Amino acid sequence: MPTTQYAGKVNAPEFPAGLDWLNSERPVTLRELRGKLVILDFWTYC
């Protein structure tokens, strides 16, 4: 089975300071999420 390789690597930027977090006692950092499966759900009122 062939493997897919991607040229280069792009690191995600850190979350901006001052964001409102739901279901979290404090802001989360990318370092804390490393190695974990993360689902981000972006929603707005329509």
Buried (B, 14 or more C-beta within 10 A) or exposed (E): EEEEEEEEEEEEEEEEEEEEEEEEEEBEEEEEEEEEEEEEEEEEEE
